[in-house]
Amino acid sequence: MHFSKLTGYKSMPLFLTGILLSMGVSPSDAKPATIVYVANAENYTAPQVRYTGRPWVVSQSGYLEGTGKGHRLLGQPAPGAGDFVASLNLGLPRQRRESSIVIDSVSEIVMRSETGDWELRGRFFRAGEKPILVKAPLFKPGKEFTVSIERVANRVRVTAEEKEIYSGICSSEALSSIGLDPGTGVVRLNTFTATGNVAQGARRLFDNSFGMQLRPKPTSSREVFAPVIVREAPTNECSLVTRHDGSMEIYYVTKPASDSISVIASNDGGLTWGEPQVAFPLPGKAYYAVKAVEDRNHDIQLVYHLFGQGAGGYNGRLYEVYHTTKKSTDCKWTMPQLVVPGYVGSIRGLTAMKSGRLLLGVAKAIPGREKAPAEGPDFGLHDTFVFYSDDGGETWLRSPDTLRLELRKKFLTRYGAVEPVMIERLSGGVWMLVRDRGGWLWESQSTDGERWSELQQTRLRSSDSPAELLRLRDGRMVLLINACQNWGDPLSYAAGGREVLQAAISSDDGQTWRGFREVLHETNLVGGGDRGTAYPSAAETPDGKVAVVSGQGYGKHAIFLFDPNWLEQTDVTDDLSTGPIGWTQYGDEHLRVKVLEDGTRALAIPVKSSGLCGASWNFPMRTGGEMALKLRVPAGVTSLKLSLNDHFTRIDDAKAADHAVYTWVLPVNKTPDADWKEVRLKWKEANQGAALAALVKGGQTISLSANRSAVSGVNYLRVEFVGNVDLGEVLIAGLNVKK
């Protein structure tokens, strides 16, 4: 079906006219906005969509074709609150597969072409814990058909080929997204339109309804204190360098060509960045990973991957590490030089020591370890090695020490000891942190970078993600880390997730840490493939700020700034004046700030009857302290928990409260919404068996023992509740934490 047969650009579609007439509204009186997300490619209309994985491709017949679970196509922007009609003309070419129309991120219409057994799932349809089963017409694989979703007030009507397959109650709120997920099948999309309260203009990057993305960009880098995004990063796994003259540069693999290294520069402390320039061409195709440092001679030392094929790699594939230098004397780049043959994981560890020695830490795949051994210890695919150079990178030697980790948990991947980062200590020697999937970073020590100690587990909690270390000019050290865990789904992406990136600061060379505050948030649509906030590269700006480039995937990699003194804060108050900046809501949705009749700003978390509801608030890490907040709990809430924790967890993680340092199950009374509960939480030590004093004003103080010892204290408040209705909101106001 051609787009012209379905609708037109300047007139209201016929199927929408019929719908409006059936509602008692004449087309002349209605003023809905119509947006064409996708038109058949022969009309040369650029799709108004975003992808949460790889982009869909245009087939020879003009379809947009998508494959792979999580590789969603989402219309931009999604319909707002109120009435709307969305219509999709598509085909499902494979038998015995299922694909979905996604509505509001976590709700969906699951489609099966050959059986007609469809399912409606999620909060939008008020589906509760069980899907709503519906019967759709039978469609032969490859046949085009049209699905329409019509919402009027709080009722929804779903039709397939003009046959009604469902009518019932639905959410009337604004949608966070609408589109398609290929699921286990393939989707061919011909047209996709929506009419109703659709905001004009595409959604901007990093436009979460919560988190630091809400903070406006300052006019001067001197104004920067709390983290603020200044722009999108060029691509994944960039490398940030501050030069001796105060300028800043970001190096990265030129995409999509992958045939050169490009650079962008800033001369105002990282606030604005110039146009990209090709630094130098490559003798082959590159991956993403790039790492650059400026040495004591002001030369730029740069390493990167090049693809190859042959023996000594992983299944005949090579990711070999090359090195190039930009000499300060003539500003020319040397010829690329092979340093590490074989298959090497992402490159994070390039360090220039004060002595002039260059250190390169890499994780190299070991042939013969592609599969787990039938018996004995499993060390995974990679071991970590260190290479060093004392002549500015002209020649390299390898340390005789092999650093390896035994895999003690079953998981989807078997990387082993990978992605080491290194930093020179003030007192001498070098400290290394290594990524692992077991929930913690591992460390090794060296006096000179040549010989290394065996890996030991740190007390730095991390998902299966690399860290970053930065030395500030005043001697303090900054750590960037993905301290995320997913207890309900141990096999989740990155063995815990990468939804948030935290920063900590140390004044004693990494012996103790403060802060652990969120500095970057995942955008609220998570799809397939590499994603999230991981792979940071940091540098200090000339005026003492920290600049970071991090994140993976379109709309997810960002350049941002913060003041390291922000990490030193101990007492904070959440006044919600600029929105829920300190909050996250992955695993739930529709968090917002509500201004009450008396002018009080309150965080509003919607109640739903399916799954967990809630949100998390990040504050400076504390071994002891006191927290105060006010809660207003509607009658539809049947259970409510407050947890204090030392790492991030998603709201849909049903086991997170059990693994928190402290969890308090509040008594839930069916009291009117006007009643506020004044809550105080007080703790002296976040250690095993230590007590949390919990009090609701007017009641007795309850003493709760810690479930386990925290690492460096607690830095998260998790609010988690369950409802039996799809109405009402839990309100939180007056939140603060202090000594």
N, C-alpha and C positions, 0 to 999 in steps of 0.2 A: 504494500500500500504506500503510495507516494504521500508526502506531507500535505500536498495541496488537496488530497482527497479527505484528509482528516480535519484540517483547520486552515485558516488563512492568517496573514500577518496583521491586517488592518481591521478585520471584522471579527466579531465574536463567533467562536466555533458553533456549529449547529447543535452539537450534542450538549453544549453548555446552555444554549438558548432554551432547549427543551427542559433541562433541569431547572432553570430559573422559573420557567412558566409553571412547572409542577409545584414549585415552592410558593406560587402566588405573587411572584415578582416579575415585572415586565423587564425585558432587556434594556429598554430606554431609561428605566429608573435605576438599574443596577450600575455600579461603577467599579467592578472588580478589575484588578490588574491581571493581565495575561502575560506569562513568560514562557518562551520556547526554550526549554533546556537542550533538546536535541531535535534536529530536523534531519531527514534523510540527506546523506552527504552530497547528493547530486544538486541540492539547493544551495550549496556553498555557504551554509550558515554555521559559524563556529559554535561548537557545543558550549553551553553555559553550565559547566559541571566541574567538580573536583574529584580526584581519585584518591583512595586511601592506600592504594598499592600501585602497581604499574598501570600506565594509561591503557585504555581499551584501544583496539585497532579498528581501522575502517576496512570492511570486507569489500570484495569486488562488486557486490550487489548494493553497496551503500549503507549497510548496517554498521553500527558500532558493536564490536564483538568483544566480550569479556570472558575470561576464564580464571578460575582459582578462587577458593574460599577466602573472603576478606578483601578481595580486590574490588572494592565497591566503586560504583559510579553514582555520584550524589549531585542532585540539582542545586544550583546556586542562584539566588538564595532559596531557602525552604519556605513554605507557606507560614505565615504568622498565625496569631490567634484568630478564631472566628471561622467563617465558612470558606470552603475551598473545594475545588475539583481538580484532581490530578489524573492524567490519562497517559497510558504507555502502550505503544504498539510494538510487540516484540515476538520473538520466537525462541523455543527451547529445542535445540536440534538433537539432543542426546536422550536416549531412553534410560530408564532406571536411574535417573539423577534428579536432584532437586536444587532449585534456585529460589531466590527470595526478592520480593519487593520490600525494601527497608523503609520503615516509618519511625521517625523519632529515635534513631540510633539503635535502640534495643527492642523495638517491636517490628514484626515482619509478617508478610503473607508468603508462606512457603508454597511454591508451585511445583506440581509434577505433571508433565504433559500427557503421559500415556495412561494414567489411572484416573485423573481428575480428583484425587484425594488431596485436598489442600488443607492447610492449617493456618489459623490466625494466632499469633503469639504476642505476648507482651502487654505493657501497661496501656498503650494507646487503645487497644481493643478490650481493656478490662478483662483480660484472659485469665488472670490469677496464675496459679501454679501450673494449670493444665491448659494445653492449647485448645482452641475452638476448632472443631472439625467441620469442614464445609465440603460440598460437592460442586466441582466446577465442570464445565463441558470437557469432553475428551478432545485433545489436540494431538494430531500426528506430529512426531518430531520434525521440526523445520517449518511447520505451518505458522503463519503470522496470526496473531490474535491481539485483541485490545482489552486491557484491564483498566477500569476506572474506579477511583476512590473518591467518594463524595461525602463531605462532612457538612452538616447543617446543625448549628448549635452544638449539642453534645450527642448527636447521633451520626453514625456512619453507614454508608451503603456501598457495598462492593459489587461491581458487575464484571462479568467476563463475557465478551462478545454480546453485550447488551442484555445478558441474562443475569438477574440478581442472584448472587450466591450467598450474600450475607447482609443483614441489617440489624443494628443493635447500638447500644450505648458506647460512647468513646470519649477520649479526652478532648477538651475544647481548647487546650493551651497551644501556644506557638510550637511548631515543630523544630527540633534541632537539625533534622535532616530528612530527606526523602530521596529514594533512588533504588538501585539494584545491587544485589550481591550474587555473583555467579554460583556461589556455593560449590557443590560437587559436580556441577554441570557446566554448560556454556550458555550464555545469553546473547542473543542478537537483538539489538535495540534499534528500531527504525525511527520512532518519534516519541517524544516525552514532553508534555506540556502541563502547566498548572495555571488555574485561574482562581482568584480570590484575593485575600489579604496577603499579597506577596510583596515583600520589600523590594524596592528597585535597587539595582546595583549588586555586584557580586560581593560575597562575604570576604572581608579582608583577612589576610594571613594572621594567624595567632589569635583569632577572635573568639577566645573561650568566654563562657559566661561566668567564669571564675578564674582566680589565679593572677599571677603577676603580669600576664598579658594585658590586663585592664589598666595598668599604670601608664599614664601618658608620657611620651618622649620629651625630655627636657630640651631647652634651647641652648644649654651650655653643658659640657661635660663636668664642669665644677659643681653643677647642681645635683649631680648623681649621688644618691645615697643608697636607697633600696634598689634592687635589681630592676632594670628597664631594658626592654628590647629596642634596639635602634634600627634594625632592618633584617631582612631575610639573609641568610648566608648563601654563598654561591652554590654549594652542594654539600654532600656528606664528607666527613673526615677531613676537613680543612685544617691548616696549621697556621697559628697566629704568632707573629714575632714583633717585638718592639725593637727598633733599630737604635743605634748609639746617638743618632741625631734627633731622637724624639718622634720620628715618624713610625707608623705601624703598618705592617703588611700581612695579608692573608694569602697563603699559597694553596693551590688546589689543582686537581686534575680537570682539564677543560672538558666539559660535558656538552653534548653527547659524543663528540668526536673521540675523546680519550687519547688524543695523539700529541698532547702538549701539556705543559704546566703553565697555569695562568696565575695572575696576582692582582689584587686590588689593594689600594693604599689609603691611609687616613693621615691627615696632618692636624687634626683637632682633637686628639685624645680618643679616637674611636667612635666619635659621635656621627660623623658622616664619612662616606667612602666613595672613592673615585670609580671611574669606569674600568672594567677589566682589561688587562693587557696580557698578551702571551709572553711569558718569561723566556721559554725556550721550547723547541720541538723535541719530541721523543722518538727514539728509534723503533718504537713499537706501540702497542696499545696498553694503556695503563688501567689499573683498578682505581678505587677511590683514594686509598691511603696515601697520605703525604705527611712528612714531618720535617720541620725546618727549625734551625737555631742560628743565632749569630754568635760566633766565637770571639775570643779575646782580641783577634786581629780585625774584627768587624767584617769578616767574610761570612756569607750565608752558606751554611751546610745544609743540604737537602737530600732526603732519601724518599723513595717511592717504589711502587710495584710495577713490573711489566709482565704481561701475560706471555706464556710460552707453552710448548708441548714437548714431552720427552720423558725419559726415565728420571727417577730420583724425586718425583713430585708426588701428587695425590691423584691416583687413577689416570696417570698420563698427563696431568695438567700441572703447569708451573706458575707460581706467583713469585718471581725472583726480585730481589731488592737491588736497586741501583742507587748510585750516589752521584751528585753533581754539586759543584761549588761555584758560588758567585764571588769572585775576587774583588775586594774593596779597592784594589789598586787600579783596576781598569774596568770594573763593573761588567766583566764578561763571564759567562758561564763556561765551565769546563765540560769536556765531553762526558756523557754518561758512562759510568763504570760499574760493572757487576761486582757486588760485594757478597751477597748471600744467594747462592743458587738453590734450586729446589722449590718447594711450596712453603711460603711464609705467610702467617696470618697477618692481620692488620698491624701496621707499624705505629707504635705509640712512644717508644723509648729511644729518643736521640738526645744526648746531653753533651754540652761543652763544659768541661771542668776548668777550674781556675788555672790549673797547670798547663792547659792547652790540649790535653788529651780529649779526644772525642770518644764517646761511648754509644754503641748501638745495641739495644736489647731487642731481640726478636723471638718469636715462637715459630719453630720450623717443624713441618710435618715429617714424621719418621716412616719411610717406606716399610710395609709389612705390618703396620699397626692400624690399617684402615678399619679392621673389625676387632671387636673385643676378643681377648684370648679365651680359649676354652677353659683354662684353669689358671690359677695364679693371679697376681695383681694386674689391674688394668690401669695403665698410665695415659690412656687416651691417644689421640693422634699426634699431638705436638709435645715437644720439649722446648724449654726456653734456653737460649744461648746469648752470650754477650760478645760483641766484636769491639775492638778498640783500635784507634789510630793516633799516632804521635806526630804525624806530618801533615796535618790538615786534611786528611781524607785521601791522600794519594795512595797509601797502602793500609791494609787492615789485617789484624791478627785476631784469632778467635780464642777466647778464654777456654782453658781445658775443662772447666766445670759445666756439667749438664744439670739443669734444674728441672725437676719433674714432680708431678703430683699424681698420687694414686686416686682414681675415681672411686668414691665410696657410695655414690647414689646413682641409681638408674635414671637416665634422662634421654631425651631425643637426640642429643648431640654428645660427642665424645672429644671435645677440643683438647682437654688436658691443661697444662700450664701455658697460658697464652697472654698476649698483649701486655708485656711488662712496661712499667714507667719507672723512671729513675730521677733522683735528685741528689745533689752533693750536699752533705751536711756541713753546718758551720764549723763544727769541731773536726772536720776531716772525714774522709770515707764517703761512701755512696749508699743510699737506701733505695731498694727496689720494691715495688708493689706489683703483684701478679694477679690476673683475673682467674677466677674459678667459678664453677657453677654451684658450689656447696653452700652459698650464703655468706661467705667471708672472703676478704682479700688475704693473700699470702705475701710474705716478705722474705727478702734475702739481703745480706749485708756484704760490703766489700771495703777494703781499706784503700784500694787504688783503682778499682774497676777491672782488674785482671783476674783475681780469684774471688769466688763467691761462696757464701755459706749456703747450706741446704735450706730449702723453703720451710718456713714456719707460719702457722696460721696467726693472723693478727686478730685484734678485737674490733676491726672495722667491718661492719656489716655491709654487704653488697649483693645485688643480684648478679647474674652472669654477665657482667659489664666491666669495662676498664675504668681505672681512676685517672686523675690528672693531678700533678703536683707543681706548685709555683712558688718560687722564692721572691719575696718582696724586698725592696731596697732597704727597709728598716730591719730586716732579718727574720720577720715572721714568715710562716709557711702557710699556704692556702691549699686545701684539699678539695677536689670535686669528685663526687661519688654518687652512684645510684643506690642508695640505701632503701631498696624496695624488696618486699617479699610477698608471695601469694601462697598462703597456707592452704587454702581451699583447692588450689590447682597447682600442685608441685611441678607439673609438666608444662606450665604456662610459658609463654614467650620469655626468653632470657632468664628462665628459672627464677622468676619473681617479678619481672617487669621493669620497664624503664619510663614509667609515667612521670616521674619527677627526678630532677637533678638537684642535689644538695651541695652546699659549700660549708666547710669548717675551717677554722684558723688555729694556729699553734704558735706560741711564743717560746717553746722549749724544744725546737727541732723535731716536732712530731711525736713527742712523748705523751702529751695530753692535748686535747682538742676542745674547742668551744664552737658554738653556733649550730652547725648541722641544719642550716636553714635552706628552704627551697629557693632556687635561683632560676629555674626553668621548668615549665610544665608542658607536658604532651598536649597537643591540640585534642579536643574532645572526641574526635573521630579516629578510632584506631583500626587499622586494616591489616592486611597481610604484608609479608616481607619485613625487612629491617625497618624499625621505626622507633619513635620515642626521643628521649632527650640525651642519649648517650654519645660518647666519643668527644668529650670536651678538649679544647686546646685553649690555654689561658696565657695572658701576658699582662704586665703592669703598665698602665698608661703613664705619660710624663707627669701628670698631676696626681699620681698615687691611687687611681682607681684600678679595678680589675676588669679587663676586657676578656670575653670568652666567646668562642664560636663553637657551637655544639648542635646536636640533633641529627636525626636521620629521616629522610623522606620529604616529599613536597609539602610545604606548609608547616614543617616541623624543625628544620635546621635554621638557627637564628644566631645573630650577633647581639650580645647584650653586655651591659656594664653594671657594676655595683661598687660601692665603697667598702673596702675590707673592714672598716670600723663598724659597719652595719652588722657584721658577724660577732662583734664584741658586745652587742646589746644584751642585757639580761632581763629587764622589765619591759613588757610591751602591752599595749591596749589595742583592741580591734574595734575602732569606732565605725567601721563600715562606710566611711564618708566617700570613698571612691570605689565602692563595691566590695565583693568578697575576694579581695586580693590574697589574703592569707589562707584561703580555703581551697580544697579540691573536692571533686565529686565523681571520680572515675568509678564506674559500676552503678551509678545512679544518675539522675538528671534533673534539670529544671530548678537548680539552686538559684536563689535570687535574694536581693536586699529589698525589704519592705519597709516603707515609712508609715508608722502607725499614726493614729489620730492625734496623739499627744506629741508628735514629732520624733519619737524614738525610732532609731534605725534598728531593724532586727533582721537576722538571717532567717530566711524562710525555706524550709525543706519540705517538699510535698509528701503527703502520705499516700501510699498505694497499697493495694491488697496482694500484690505478687512480689516476692523477693524482698531483699533487705533494702531499707531506705537509710539515708544518712549523708554525712560529709565529714571531712577531716580538716583540722586546723593545725598548722605548723607554727611553732614558737621556738625561741632559742633553747638549746639543750640545757637541762638543769638537773643536778643530782638531788636538789631539794628546792622546794618553793611552795607557793600558794596560788591557786587559781580560783577566780570567782566568775560566775555567769548567772544569767537568768534564763529560765526555760518556761515556755508555754506549750503545753501538750494537749492536743485535742482528744476527744473521747475515742476516736477511731484507732488510736495507738494502743496496741495490746502488750508490747514489751519494748523497753528502752534501756540501752546500755551506754555508759560512758567509759572509755578506755584511755589510759595514758600509755604511750608506747615510745620506743626508741628508733622506729623505722616506719616507712610508709606502707600502707596496705590499701587495696581497693575496697570500696564499700560492698561490692558483691562477693567478697571473700568471707564465706560463712564461718571460717575457723579463725579469723583474725583476732577476735576478742579473746579467744582461748589462749592465744600466743602473745597477748599484750603483757606489759609489765604489771599494770593494774587494770582490772575491769570491775565496774560497779553496776549491778543491775538495779536500776531505780524502781521504787514502787510507783506504779502507774495508776492513778486514781481517775475515774471518769468525772472530772471536774469541768466546769465551764471554761471556755477559751480565755476568758478575762483573767483567770487565776495564773499568776506568775509563780514559779518555784525559784527561790534564790538558793543557788548551789555553791558550796565551797569545797574545794579539794586541797588538802595540805599533806605534804610528804617531806621527810627529812633526808631519807636515803632511798634511792631506787635500787635496792638490793634484795636478793632472795630473802623472804620472810619479813622485810621491813614493812612498816605500817603506812597505809594511806588513810587519813582521816577524812571521811566524806559526810557532809552535812547538808540537809535541806532545811532552810530557816523555819523554825517552829517545831522541828523534830529533834531527835537525838542523834549525836555524832556516832557514825558507824566506823569501826576500824577494820580495814581490809589488808590482808597480807599480800605482798608482791608475789606474783606467780613465778617469777624468775628474776635474776639480777639484770639490770640494764647495762649497756656497754659503757656509756659516758653520762647517763642520766636519761631523762625522757624529754621528747620534743614534739610529740603529737597528741592532740586531743581527737579521739575518734567518737563521733556520735552515731549510734546505730540503733535503728528501731524497726518494728514490724507493725503493719496496720491490717485492719480487716475491712477497710473501705478505701475508695479512691477519691476521697475528699479531705480537705483540711491541710494544715501545715504545722510542723513543729517550728516554733520560733525561738531564736537564741539572741540575747542582747547583753550588753554590758560585760563582754568577755575581756578579762585581763589576767596576766600572770606576773608574779613578782617574787622577790625573795621572802 
